């Protein structure tokens, strides 16, 4: 089979590096307000070996953070104990703009400081590198730094942490060679570097009409295009980190995935299908044209654990220490009615996707689109919980 790049394809108008960013600021629709929403937590369940879905990811981030936190802290302590560097460099790949950008860093620094205290040694100086795309709202992150450093000083007055913003795509080099001790990426690597090529036929007509992602109606060429793009991007990501992470350093990843090898697993495709259905509703109302909908595809891919393992093995610079798939579910009862749940899930999706939607369709579509999306999510939850998969990975630089 020819690679998608050898297929006839119209060039995507979306420059992901220039367009994709979480909703800036601190407003009601911002990512900072919607990335950690602690509502109806009693109805969120976590199980092993199943699935965690795309548009609900911001809504469930607090639970996901709790899952990955133990692996991240354990990795940080193991790297420090084995290397004992005077300067410990931590890199957050895809830090975004909410308070999440500093939560994990604070945990890492505090736990390494505890290890040092128990050993009677002074803590290292910490270099914190916060990376995201150039369009990210770094100002909101930097505005939180006084509070962040104040907490560290309260815990240990001798702690020295130097925080820097590093704009750029993590699908390429970001840091000097062999300088990073611990790098991690949380809820970011499911975003691709570009919309996959190969999503149109020889006449440049869309082959995935009416859908923005893989669906049960998508032809196999759509599956192949997305898989090819993931393999290309993830291998580039690993090669870049292999140059930057010191031998013995670690790379901790947590990303949206799927629980099996089926591209059309409903747990992965449902929320995208509902968003496509929301666009179809706007087409029927004359708000947006069908051709515009057909031309809209998202730079997203939810890999399986096997696909991740294969790329790690092919690249060869890291040893796979840990990989596991977690199931999460949302909806199905509790104190919140389904309409409230649906509306709040739509808000989290909007905080993540609004930049891409407005780039392609214009700003006028945003309010009716995500209002309809909230209704469809609520209707879906009336028939059962929405389940989804997140994959945790720990790699050691050999």
CORSULKA-V308377 format. One record per residue. RES is the residue in one letter. D_LAST is the distance of its C-alpha to the last C-alpha in whole Angstrom. Layout:
BEGIN
res = (RES	RES)
d_last = (D_LAST	D_LAST)
END
This chain:
BEGIN
res = (X	X	X	X	X	X	X	X	X	X	X	X	X	X	X	X	X	X	X	X	X	X	X	X	X	X	X	X	X	X	X	X	X	X	X	X	X	X	X	X	X	X	X	X	X	X	X	X	X	X	X	X	X	X	X	X	X	X	X	X	X	X	X	X	X	X	X	X	X	X	X	X	X	X	X	X	X	X	X	X	X	X	X	X	X	X	X	X	X	X	X	X	X	X	X	X	X	X	X	X	X	X	X	X	X	X	X	X	X	X	X	X	X	X	X	X	X	X	X	X	X	X	X	X	X	X	X	X	X	X	X	X	X	X	X	X	X	X	X	X	X	X	X	X	X	X	X	X	X	X	X	X	X	X	X	X	X	X	X	X	X	X	X	X	X	X	X	X	X	X	X	X	X	X	X	X	X	X	X	X	X	X	X	X	X	X	X	X	X	X	X	X	X	X	X	X	X	X	X	X	X	X	X	X	X	X	X	X	X	X	X	X	X	X	X	X	X	X	X	X	X	X	X	X	X	X	X	X	X	X	X	X	X	X	X	X	X	X	X	X	X	X	X	X	X	X	X	X	X	X	X	X	X	X	X	X	X	X	X	X	X	X	X	X	X	X	X	X	X	X	X	X	X	X	X	X	X	X	X	X	X	X	X	X	X	X	X	X	X	X	X	X	X	X	X	X	X	X	X	X	X	X	X	X	X	X	X	X	X	X	X	X	X	X	X	X	X	X	X	X	X	X	X	X	X	X	X	X	X	X	X	X	X	X	X	X	X	X	X	X	X	X	X	X	X	X	X	X	X	X	X	X	X	X	X	X	X	X	X	X	X	X	X	X	X	X	X	X	X	X	X	X	X	X	X	X	X	X	X	X	X	X	X	X	X	X	X	X	X	X	X	X	X	X	X	X	X	X)
d_last = (34	34	31	33	33	35	37	40	39	41	39	38	39	37	34	32	30	34	35	33	33	34	38	38	40	41	44	45	43	40	36	36	39	38	34	35	38	39	42	43	40	41	41	37	36	32	31	28	28	30	30	30	32	32	35	35	32	33	36	33	31	32	31	28	27	28	25	22	23	22	19	18	20	18	14	16	17	14	12	16	16	13	13	17	17	21	20	18	18	18	18	20	20	24	26	29	32	33	33	29	28	28	28	24	24	27	25	22	24	26	24	22	26	27	24	25	29	28	27	29	27	28	25	23	24	23	22	23	22	24	24	26	28	31	34	32	34	33	36	36	33	34	37	35	34	37	37	33	33	36	35	32	34	37	34	33	35	32	30	29	27	27	27	27	27	25	27	26	24	20	20	20	19	20	18	18	15	12	15	14	13	13	15	17	19	22	25	24	22	25	26	26	26	30	32	31	34	36	38	41	43	45	47	45	46	43	42	41	45	45	42	39	36	36	39	40	43	40	40	37	36	35	33	31	31	29	27	26	26	23	21	22	21	18	16	17	16	13	13	14	12	9	11	12	10	9	6	6	8	9	11	15	17	20	23	26	26	28	28	29	29	32	32	35	35	37	35	33	36	39	38	38	41	43	42	43	46	47	47	49	52	52	53	56	57	57	54	52	52	51	49	47	46	45	43	41	37	34	31	29	27	27	24	24	21	21	21	18	16	17	16	12	12	14	12	9	6	5	6	10	11	15	17	21	24	27	30	32	36	39	42	45	47	47	49	48	50	48	50	48	45	45	46	43	40	42	42	38	38	40	38	35	37	40	38	38	41	43	42	43	46	47	48	51	49	46	49	51	47	45	49	49	45	46	49	47	44	47	49	46	45	49	48	45	41	39	36	32	28	25	22	19	16	13	9	6	4	0)
END
